[in-house]
Amino acid sequence: MTTQRTTIDLKRFLPILALLSAVNAAAFFAFVVAGWPVDYSFRSLLTAAILVALVVLAEQLAIDLPVPHARITVSVSSAITFAAVLTLGPILGILVAILGTLLDDLIERREPLKIIVNINNFALQGIIAGPIYFSLAGDGSPLASLRNFFSMLLAAVVSSSAQTVLLALLLSVATGTSAWYLWRSMARGLLVEFLALPALGSLFPILAREHPLALVLMVIPLLGPYLAFRDYRQLHHETQSTFELLADLLDRRDPYTAAHSQRVAQLTALILDEFPELTVEEREAIISAARIHDLGKVATSDLILRKPGRLSDDEFAVIQRHPVDGSEILRHLSPYRHIVEIVRHHHERWDGRGYPDGLAGEEIPLGSRVIAVADTYDAMTTDRPYRRALTHEEAIAELRRGAGSQFDPAIVAAFERAVARASAAVREKAAVSLS
């Protein structure tokens, strides 16, 4: 699933969650009343216990993949609960899903509300998949016949798709976020799920028939991807940390611009708060670009960067190279390819007279237009060898004068709103602390 930065309105969320819980509970008891077969033998209960342990293990080994434009958490726990339904039947399979996610939630010490949401989420899959498979399939395992195999595929696709649709609608009502955006975010993780569900759903019943302990062998394919993706994620994290440190070191080359990139990233985030329609991924991409927007200055001489007077034409031409140099460095790193154009164009002008490519208006990426305002404001309000820092009011006046020529007028207006909002929040906090 893709993580969301949303705030839940409990007054709207709790009645919906209560309704979903009631529907799931009614469906489960309907299975009991309808007489779906349940095997309470020691062998079956041992199988259920092992599956519960595998669900917990899978959740503990969930991986956050550093995929550009998205945060995707990959776990095969849903595939295991799906396999549990096919192996043990709907009733025991759903109980495995509930107990497995409950134990994981208790281990992670999650809030009661999140525990209830997770239990409903995991139970929902079995409630949908069980009747589909057992109503359509014949005797034997999911691989015993084409009929069984396609019944399993249909159960997997319908249950996973319905699960994401219902969750998207539930979270949309509770948080006010677009249901379409929430579904698209969750659907990105469905590819892994669609691959894992048929694989585990077909293998687990066969292994369980041989002996329940044969299921323990599935720990190996669970650990393999975890270890591989853990190393990949660590490499991504180290790469990001290295480039952010490099950006900070570049700022320190000039004592007048120390922490400049950090401040620009903070101002950028402040501006982006005025654009709630942006997805989490778009927002994070722009902030990442702001954090290392001046990376290309690594190739610029200190004599030019720290020159106290006006730059010559040749020196200014060297300075103009830094957006291109920075973008070319990032182009060779897969975690940063999605921000290459943002970094390249952060010195373009709204009127088309900027550099390096002379883009104008909305040809300039939104992120570049936002960084341009944040970058210029921070530069104006910082002391330089050749001038004193402007006051906030003077800098705002300069941004207004440049709106429509140097800057996107909408971004300048958003910056003013953001600063006013932040100032009001500071005053309110101060008033509360004094009262």
RODO-2510 file (C-alpha; in nm, 4 decimals, decimal comma):
residues 435
     n   res          X          Y          Z
     1     m     0,0000     0,0000     0,0000
     2     t     0,1100     0,3582    -0,0557
     3     t     0,1283     0,5579     0,2616
     4     q    -0,0924     0,8642     0,2863
     5     r    -0,0497     1,1899     0,4790
     6     t    -0,4085     1,2325     0,5818
     7     t    -0,6009     1,3347     0,8917
     8     i    -0,8933     1,1156     0,9905
     9     d    -1,2180     1,2780     1,0961
    10     l    -1,3299     1,0339     1,3675
    11     k    -1,6887     1,1584     1,3643
    12     r    -1,7214     1,0542     1,0013
    13     f    -1,4873     0,7562     1,0164
    14     l    -1,6217     0,5622     1,3144
    15     p    -1,9796     0,5073     1,1812
    16     i    -1,8381     0,3854     0,8491
    17     l    -1,5896     0,1551     1,0221
    18     a    -1,8686     0,0250     1,2443
    19     l    -2,0807    -0,0479     0,9358
    20     l    -1,7927    -0,2311     0,7640
    21     s    -1,7257    -0,4321     1,0801
    22     a    -2,0936    -0,5261     1,1008
    23     v    -2,1015    -0,6358     0,7358
    24     n    -1,7863    -0,8469     0,7768
    25     a    -1,9188    -1,0037     1,0979
    26     a    -2,2568    -1,0779     0,9355
    27     a    -2,0872    -1,2385     0,6349
    28     f    -1,8667    -1,4539     0,8581
    29     f    -2,1579    -1,5793     1,0653
    30     a    -2,3520    -1,6415     0,7447
    31     f    -2,0705    -1,8806     0,6437
    32     v    -2,1094    -2,0568     0,9801
    33     v    -2,4885    -2,0806     0,9520
    34     a    -2,4638    -2,1998     0,5903
    35     g    -2,2523    -2,4893     0,7092
    36     w    -1,9258    -2,4252     0,5297
    37     p    -1,7107    -2,7235     0,6291
    38     v    -1,4532    -2,6706     0,9040
    39     d    -1,1851    -2,9263     0,9893
    40     y    -1,0857    -2,9008     1,3558
    41     s    -0,8367    -3,1882     1,3440
    42     f    -0,4898    -3,1469     1,4932
    43     r    -0,3385    -3,1425     1,1445
    44     s    -0,5711    -2,8632     1,0320
    45     l    -0,5161    -2,6568     1,3463
    46     l    -0,1381    -2,6994     1,3129
    47     t    -0,1664    -2,5741     0,9540
    48     a    -0,3677    -2,2746     1,0763
    49     a    -0,1083    -2,1962     1,3451
    50     i     0,1753    -2,2056     1,0929
    51     l    -0,0193    -1,9796     0,8555
    52     v    -0,0826    -1,7315     1,1377
    53     a     0,2915    -1,7252     1,2069
    54     l     0,3634    -1,6698     0,8356
    55     v     0,1159    -1,3788     0,8242
    56     v     0,2920    -1,2135     1,1184
    57     l     0,6333    -1,2796     0,9631
    58     a     0,5243    -1,1367     0,6288
    59     e     0,3956    -0,8205     0,7956
    60     q     0,7167    -0,7829     0,9936
    61     l     0,9164    -0,8183     0,6713
    62     a     0,7094    -0,5642     0,4762
    63     i     0,9340    -0,3502     0,2567
    64     d     0,8993     0,0188     0,1685
    65     l     1,0278     0,0330    -0,1871
    66     p     1,2040     0,3585    -0,2880
    67     v     1,0095     0,3873    -0,6124
    68     p     1,0088     0,7321    -0,7779
    69     h     0,6730     0,9136    -0,7444
    70     a     0,5413     0,6622    -0,4916
    71     r     0,5777     0,5006    -0,1573
    72     i     0,4922     0,1365    -0,1989
    73     t     0,4937    -0,1098     0,0896
    74     v     0,5291    -0,4627    -0,0407
    75     s     0,4111    -0,7529     0,1743
    76     v     0,2886    -1,1000     0,0860
    77     s     0,0641    -1,1203     0,3932
    78     s    -0,2486    -1,0799     0,1790
    79     a    -0,1289    -1,3678    -0,0379
    80     i    -0,0857    -1,5838     0,2710
    81     t    -0,4342    -1,5054     0,4008
    82     f    -0,5700    -1,5819     0,0530
    83     a    -0,3829    -1,9129     0,0571
    84     a    -0,5213    -1,9832     0,4051
    85     v    -0,8764    -1,9551     0,2748
    86     l    -0,8022    -2,1950    -0,0123
    87     t    -0,6209    -2,4367     0,2200
    88     l    -0,8534    -2,4384     0,5217
    89     g    -1,1830    -2,3069     0,3868
    90     p    -1,3431    -1,9658     0,4417
    91     i    -1,4121    -1,9928     0,8133
    92     l    -1,0707    -2,1071     0,9374
    93     g    -0,8997    -1,9015     0,6664
    94     i    -1,0671    -1,5806     0,7850
    95     l    -0,9803    -1,6622     1,1478
    96     v    -0,6161    -1,7056     1,0409
    97     a    -0,6242    -1,3619     0,8755
    98     i    -0,7812    -1,1977     1,1823
    99     l    -0,5471    -1,3608     1,4337
   100     g    -0,2378    -1,2995     1,2213
   101     t    -0,2997    -0,9282     1,1748
   102     l    -0,4093    -0,8904     1,5399
   103     l    -0,0822    -1,0415     1,6643
   104     d     0,1206    -0,8191     1,4314
   105     d    -0,0692    -0,5097     1,5463
   106     l    -0,0097    -0,6012     1,9099
   107     i     0,3618    -0,6535     1,8431
   108     e     0,3772    -0,3108     1,6767
   109     r     0,1596    -0,1599     1,9548
   110     r    -0,0753     0,0053     1,7081
   111     e    -0,3713     0,2121     1,8165
   112     p    -0,7040     0,0282     1,8694
   113     l    -0,8607     0,2091     1,5734
   114     k    -0,5830     0,0930     1,3389
   115     i    -0,6144    -0,2605     1,4733
   116     i    -0,9858    -0,2657     1,3879
   117     v    -0,9174    -0,1257     1,0400
   118     n    -0,6489    -0,3875     0,9731
   119     i    -0,8637    -0,6738     1,0974
   120     n    -1,1481    -0,5685     0,8709
   121     n    -0,9085    -0,5280     0,5796
   122     f    -0,7623    -0,8772     0,6140
   123     a    -1,0981    -1,0426     0,6869
   124     l    -1,2553    -0,8763     0,3850
   125     q    -1,0337    -1,0661     0,1418
   126     g    -1,1386    -1,4054     0,2741
   127     i    -1,5034    -1,3067     0,2863
   128     i    -1,4925    -1,2218    -0,0842
   129     a    -1,2459    -1,4838    -0,2107
   130     g    -1,3858    -1,7848    -0,0220
   131     p    -1,7362    -1,7993    -0,1743
   132     i    -1,6025    -1,7258    -0,5242
   133     y    -1,3468    -2,0058    -0,5210
   134     f    -1,5477    -2,2777    -0,3428
   135     s    -1,8630    -2,2055    -0,5448
   136     l    -1,6810    -2,2403    -0,8784
   137     a    -1,3960    -2,4855    -0,8182
   138     g    -1,4218    -2,8627    -0,8216
   139     d    -1,2462    -3,1207    -0,6062
   140     g    -0,8730    -3,1141    -0,5490
   141     s    -0,6162    -2,8388    -0,5212
   142     p    -0,6209    -2,5155    -0,7209
   143     l    -0,3847    -2,6867    -0,9671
   144     a    -0,5956    -3,0029    -1,0006
   145     s    -0,7799    -2,8704    -1,3070
   146     l    -0,8119    -2,5673    -1,5303
   147     r    -1,1496    -2,5015    -1,3702
   148     n    -0,9919    -2,4822    -1,0259
   149     f    -0,7024    -2,2742    -1,1512
   150     f    -0,9192    -2,0117    -1,3181
   151     s    -1,1542    -2,0105    -1,0175
   152     m    -0,8520    -1,9274    -0,8031
   153     l    -0,7423    -1,6495    -1,0417
   154     l    -1,0915    -1,4989    -1,0421
   155     a    -1,1092    -1,5113    -0,6611
   156     a    -0,7673    -1,3437    -0,6371
   157     v    -0,8468    -1,0628    -0,8804
   158     v    -1,1953    -0,9880    -0,7477
   159     s    -1,1005    -0,9999    -0,3789
   160     s    -0,7908    -0,7812    -0,4170
   161     s    -0,9640    -0,5306    -0,6437
   162     a    -1,2728    -0,5081    -0,4240
   163     q    -1,0509    -0,4719    -0,1189
   164     t    -0,8689    -0,1681    -0,2603
   165     v    -1,1889    -0,0079    -0,3934
   166     l    -1,3709    -0,0400    -0,0604
   167     l    -1,0705     0,0825     0,1359
   168     a    -1,0292     0,3797    -0,0980
   169     l    -1,3946     0,4747    -0,0520
   170     l    -1,3706     0,4274     0,3256
   171     l    -1,0591     0,6439     0,3582
   172     s    -1,1972     0,9016     0,1169
   173     v    -1,5053     0,9633     0,3285
   174     a    -1,3006     0,9621     0,6478
   175     t    -1,0210     1,1928     0,5315
   176     g    -1,1681     1,4019     0,2518
   177     t    -0,8993     1,2803     0,0108
   178     s    -0,9949     1,1880    -0,3447
   179     a    -1,1091     0,8241    -0,3632
   180     w    -0,9604     0,7999    -0,7135
   181     y    -0,6206     0,9167    -0,5889
   182     l    -0,6316     0,6766    -0,2933
   183     w    -0,7249     0,3863    -0,5188
   184     r    -0,4496     0,4672    -0,7680
   185     s    -0,1986     0,4794    -0,4835
   186     m    -0,3062     0,1392    -0,3524
   187     a    -0,3353    -0,0079    -0,7013
   188     r     0,0365     0,0456    -0,7559
   189     g     0,0979    -0,2319    -0,5062
   190     l    -0,1542    -0,4658    -0,6690
   191     l     0,0936    -0,5921    -0,9283
   192     v     0,3036    -0,7588    -0,6603
   193     e    -0,0123    -0,8896    -0,4970
   194     f    -0,1495    -1,0316    -0,8230
   195     l     0,1774    -1,2175    -0,8726
   196     a     0,1937    -1,3491    -0,5167
   197     l    -0,1704    -1,4524    -0,4690
   198     p    -0,1888    -1,7207    -0,7422
   199     a     0,1602    -1,8485    -0,6584
   200     l     0,1000    -1,8979    -0,2867
   201     g    -0,2685    -1,9787    -0,3352
   202     s    -0,1809    -2,2754    -0,5560
   203     l     0,1227    -2,4003    -0,3600
   204     f     0,0001    -2,3801     0,0005
   205     p    -0,2901    -2,6303    -0,0292
   206     i    -0,0565    -2,8825    -0,1936
   207     l     0,2163    -2,8383     0,0686
   208     a    -0,0360    -2,8582     0,3533
   209     r    -0,1697    -3,1885     0,2211
   210     e     0,1808    -3,3357     0,2286
   211     h     0,2425    -3,2089     0,5822
   212     p     0,1691    -2,8809     0,7611
   213     l     0,5375    -2,8374     0,8449
   214     a     0,6097    -2,8223     0,4715
   215     l     0,4648    -2,4698     0,4863
   216     v     0,7656    -2,3649     0,6928
   217     l     0,9684    -2,3982     0,3721
   218     m     0,7897    -2,0839     0,2478
   219     v     0,9920    -1,8799     0,4976
   220     i     1,2821    -1,9022     0,2515
   221     p     1,1071    -1,7204    -0,0371
   222     l     0,9793    -1,4681     0,2182
   223     l     1,3300    -1,3916     0,3470
   224     g     1,4956    -1,3754     0,0056
   225     p     1,3088    -1,0709    -0,1308
   226     y     1,3221    -0,9057     0,2114
   227     l     1,7004    -0,9233     0,2316
   228     a     1,7423    -0,8112    -0,1299
   229     f     1,5051    -0,5162    -0,0995
   230     r     1,6452    -0,4247     0,2431
   231     d     1,9887    -0,3792     0,0859
   232     y     1,8372    -0,1836    -0,2042
   233     r     1,6451     0,0417     0,0319
   234     q     1,9580     0,0967     0,2435
   235     l     2,1554     0,1891    -0,0675
   236     h     1,8832     0,4358    -0,1682
   237     h     1,8818     0,5908     0,1783
   238     e     2,2598     0,6229     0,1828
   239     t     2,2592     0,7796    -0,1645
   240     q     1,9998     1,0363    -0,0599
   241     s     2,1875     1,1169     0,2605
   242     t     2,5134     1,1550     0,0696
   243     f     2,3692     1,4002    -0,1800
   244     e     2,1994     1,6047     0,0904
   245     l     2,5282     1,6192     0,2804
   246     l     2,7046     1,7256    -0,0393
   247     a     2,4481     2,0042    -0,0850
   248     d     2,5136     2,1207     0,2720
   249     l     2,8888     2,1144     0,2175
   250     l     2,8450     2,3242    -0,0965
   251     d     2,6478     2,5778     0,1053
   252     r     2,9274     2,5895     0,3637
   253     r     3,1818     2,6853     0,0985
   254     d     3,0320     3,0299     0,1341
   255     p     2,9574     3,1357     0,4940
   256     y     2,6878     3,3679     0,3613
   257     t     2,4872     3,0783     0,2136
   258     a     2,5269     2,8215     0,4925
   259     a     2,2141     2,6015     0,5275
   260     h     2,0679     2,7701     0,2168
   261     s     1,9442     2,4426     0,0637
   262     q     1,7768     2,3369     0,3886
   263     r     1,5937     2,6682     0,4142
   264     v     1,4861     2,6540     0,0493
   265     a     1,3438     2,3052     0,1063
   266     q     1,1526     2,4302     0,4125
   267     l     1,0129     2,7294     0,2209
   268     t     0,9218     2,5016    -0,0689
   269     a     0,7259     2,2746     0,1645
   270     l     0,5501     2,5804     0,3042
   271     i     0,4427     2,6907    -0,0439
   272     l     0,3284     2,3412    -0,1413
   273     d     0,0898     2,3380     0,1548
   274     e    -0,1120     2,5886    -0,0489
   275     f    -0,1602     2,3271    -0,3228
   276     p    -0,3539     2,0441    -0,1529
   277     e    -0,4438     1,8957    -0,4912
   278     l    -0,0844     1,7763    -0,5351
   279     t    -0,0258     1,4101    -0,4635
   280     v     0,2084     1,3066    -0,1847
   281     e     0,4539     1,1814    -0,4475
   282     e     0,4566     1,5096    -0,6418
   283     r     0,5070     1,7059    -0,3223
   284     e     0,7949     1,4909    -0,2040
   285     a     0,9633     1,5018    -0,5452
   286     i     0,9613     1,8843    -0,5419
   287     i     1,0937     1,9024    -0,1855
   288     s     1,3692     1,6523    -0,2724
   289     a     1,4663     1,8683    -0,5692
   290     a     1,4717     2,1812    -0,3505
   291     r     1,7012     2,0088    -0,1038
   292     i     1,9721     1,9536    -0,3682
   293     h     1,8804     2,2172    -0,6292
   294     d     2,2303     2,3726    -0,6249
   295     l     2,4172     2,0431    -0,6519
   296     g     2,5671     2,1526    -0,9858
   297     k     2,7716     2,4199    -0,8079
   298     v     3,0150     2,1424    -0,7150
   299     a     3,1766     2,2216    -1,0517
   300     t     3,1898     2,5992    -0,9889
   301     s     3,5061     2,7654    -0,8625
   302     d     3,5095     2,9261    -0,5172
   303     l     3,6549     3,2377    -0,6793
   304     i     3,3286     3,2836    -0,8645
   305     l     3,0923     3,1674    -0,5887
   306     r     3,2516     3,3933    -0,3279
   307     k     3,3334     3,6916    -0,5480
   308     p     3,2245     4,0044    -0,3567
   309     g     3,1548     4,2192    -0,6615
   310     r     2,9619     4,1937    -0,9857
   311     l     3,0340     3,8888    -1,2005
   312     s     3,1797     3,9264    -1,5489
   313     d     2,9909     3,7855    -1,8467
   314     d     3,2235     3,4843    -1,8562
   315     e     3,1818     3,4222    -1,4840
   316     f     2,8043     3,4521    -1,5081
   317     a     2,8091     3,2007    -1,7946
   318     v     2,9880     2,9566    -1,5624
   319     i     2,7241     3,0132    -1,2915
   320     q     2,4501     2,9491    -1,5473
   321     r     2,5912     2,6014    -1,6004
   322     h     2,5066     2,4776    -1,2495
   323     p     2,1420     2,3752    -1,3165
   324     v     2,2579     2,1712    -1,6156
   325     d     2,5506     2,0181    -1,4272
   326     g     2,3258     1,9278    -1,1352
   327     s     2,0626     1,7679    -1,3572
   328     e     2,3269     1,5673    -1,5441
   329     i     2,4625     1,4290    -1,2172
   330     l     2,1138     1,3254    -1,1068
   331     r     2,0234     1,1781    -1,4467
   332     h     2,2630     0,8901    -1,3835
   333     l     2,1006     0,7942    -1,0514
   334     s     1,7712     0,6068    -1,0725
   335     p     1,6346     0,7342    -0,7356
   336     y     1,6653     1,0937    -0,8637
   337     r     1,5645     1,0658    -1,2288
   338     h     1,2137     1,1907    -1,1494
   339     i     1,3493     1,5279    -1,0286
   340     v     1,6042     1,5907    -1,3058
   341     e     1,3852     1,8398    -1,4935
   342     i     1,2876     2,0237    -1,1751
   343     v     1,6530     2,0831    -1,0876
   344     r     1,7456     2,1753    -1,4445
   345     h     1,4818     2,4477    -1,4755
   346     h     1,4820     2,6167    -1,1330
   347     h     1,6399     2,9320    -1,2845
   348     e     1,3935     2,9687    -1,5727
   349     r     1,1786     3,2827    -1,5749
   350     w     0,8052     3,3135    -1,6258
   351     d     0,8668     3,5513    -1,9188
   352     g     1,1074     3,3091    -2,0908
   353     r     1,4270     3,5050    -2,0267
   354     g     1,5771     3,2616    -1,7771
   355     y     1,8298     2,9820    -1,8187
   356     p     1,9352     2,7249    -1,9269
   357     d     1,6619     2,6625    -2,1869
   358     g     1,4546     2,9802    -2,1936
   359     l     1,1301     2,8055    -2,1001
   360     a     0,8315     3,0310    -2,0310
   361     g     0,5083     3,0117    -1,8326
   362     e     0,3724     2,6674    -1,7636
   363     e     0,6395     2,5099    -1,9833
   364     i     0,8491     2,5373    -1,6681
   365     p     0,7846     2,2439    -1,4306
   366     l     0,5717     2,3417    -1,1316
   367     g     0,8440     2,2326    -0,8918
   368     s     1,0964     2,4575    -1,0632
   369     r     0,8607     2,7553    -1,0362
   370     v     0,8104     2,6913    -0,6641
   371     i     1,1833     2,6509    -0,5951
   372     a     1,2569     2,9717    -0,7897
   373     v     1,0445     3,1745    -0,5477
   374     a     1,1779     3,0002    -0,2357
   375     d     1,5374     3,0251    -0,3613
   376     t     1,5108     3,3949    -0,4447
   377     y     1,3426     3,4842    -0,1152
   378     d     1,6128     3,3085     0,0850
   379     a     1,8871     3,4732    -0,1204
   380     m     1,7336     3,8181    -0,0690
   381     t     1,6936     3,7737     0,3070
   382     t     2,0527     3,6533     0,3568
   383     d     2,3503     3,8843     0,4064
   384     r     2,5959     3,8874     0,1157
   385     p     2,9434     4,0456     0,0876
   386     y     2,8096     4,3096    -0,1503
   387     r     2,4779     4,3909     0,0247
   388     r     2,2878     4,3529     0,3467
   389     a     1,9952     4,1169     0,3789
   390     l     1,6574     4,2570     0,2855
   391     t     1,3798     4,2564     0,5426
   392     h     1,0879     4,0228     0,4969
   393     e     0,8694     4,3104     0,3780
   394     e     1,1316     4,4259     0,1257
   395     a     1,1769     4,0741    -0,0079
   396     i     0,8007     4,0273    -0,0468
   397     a     0,7831     4,3586    -0,2351
   398     e     1,0573     4,2357    -0,4715
   399     l     0,8721     3,9102    -0,5327
   400     r     0,5546     4,1027    -0,6122
   401     r     0,7459     4,3204    -0,8597
   402     g     0,8805     4,0064    -1,0267
   403     a     0,5422     3,8298    -1,0417
   404     g     0,4425     3,7878    -1,4049
   405     s     0,7953     3,8489    -1,5346
   406     q     1,0471     3,6504    -1,3306
   407     f     0,8047     3,4441    -1,1235
   408     d     0,4762     3,2598    -1,1659
   409     p     0,2201     3,5016    -1,0117
   410     a     0,0249     3,2113    -0,8614
   411     i     0,3342     3,0848    -0,6795
   412     v     0,4150     3,4309    -0,5419
   413     a     0,0576     3,4624    -0,4161
   414     a     0,0778     3,1153    -0,2616
   415     f     0,4043     3,2101    -0,0913
   416     e     0,2439     3,5184     0,0622
   417     r    -0,0503     3,3129     0,1891
   418     a     0,1839     3,0478     0,3282
   419     v     0,3987     3,3004     0,5124
   420     a     0,0924     3,4728     0,6537
   421     r    -0,0477     3,1383     0,7678
   422     a     0,2829     3,0404     0,9320
   423     s     0,3095     3,3775     1,1070
   424     a    -0,0458     3,3475     1,2387
   425     a     0,0310     2,9990     1,3704
   426     v     0,3399     3,1280     1,5521
   427     r     0,1411     3,4148     1,7086
   428     e    -0,1359     3,1787     1,8157
   429     k     0,1162     2,9390     1,9729
   430     a     0,2821     3,2262     2,1564
   431     a    -0,0530     3,3506     2,2845
   432     v    -0,1431     3,0034     2,4127
   433     s     0,1922     2,9627     2,5903
   434     l     0,1436     3,3009     2,7652
   435     s    -0,2133     3,2301     2,8738
***
